[in-house]
């Protein structure tokens, strides 16, 4: 087997391993060189979310350091960049850095004398919706799975006895499944539909995870009880205040499909840093502040009907 094929297999293995961890990463590829350059077209390196080079090379430390910084930027913006790297002596590199006209050109100190064009492409894990259900027929859960899949989310349902008309990407239906065994990631959006009996225990597990969003569908009365219970059990205050409870943006939703839409609107608004109108403010004991209702526009009677079906 040729060295080129071996290199391709190693690259594919490295990509597969980091992608399986649901972590962002970026691939920098030399696409063109002019003049003298240790890096050659086709050279690749993979940069992790913490700036480590976990595979490959661009031909040396000098160009790789600045490209790592650019790779980290692309992971934040989600947009790829084409970078022209000037490989120059110290004086030229300093002058070029001071006078450069484009953010897509960098000047590095090396005596190669050539230039490289490097394409830096970020790879971000798909946003994942994790729905934690209580079992049995739940029209909100069913609508939520359908809608979130239409919106491009990877969907995981953790529910011992789900009744769903659409198959999620992952279904964990094991009775008595230990939620703490699930590998949450910081791109997860979690919606809790446990209808009271397991609210607090589920939220306690989530308080120890690092996720983008936690939402609880419940009546205002039950939200207050749950938040007070979490406070009494010394769950972090910043986590409690960040819970979207009751979950959903105020769109006047009543029927299950509308409630699901309000929840997904809440999630998408959070994803893009938007703050949309919500309905009530829930006060809970043991907190210095109030828990802003990051969601819910369902009348209490309808909420209770859905939560106890």
Protein Blocks (a to p, Z undefined) as FASTA:
>chain_A
ZZklmmmmmmmmmmmmmmmnopacdddddfbdehjdfbdghiacdddfkopafedjehia
klmmmmmmmmmmmmmnopacddddddddfklmmmmmmmpcbfkbccdddfkopacddddd
ddddddddddddebdjdfklmmmmmmmmmnopacddddfbbcdfbdcfbdcfbghiafkl
pccdfkbccddfehommmmmmmmmmmmpccfbdcddddfklmmmmmmmmmmnopafklmm
mpccdedddehpabfmlmmmmmmmmmmmmmnopacddfbdcddehiabdcddfedjbdfk
lmmmmmmZZ
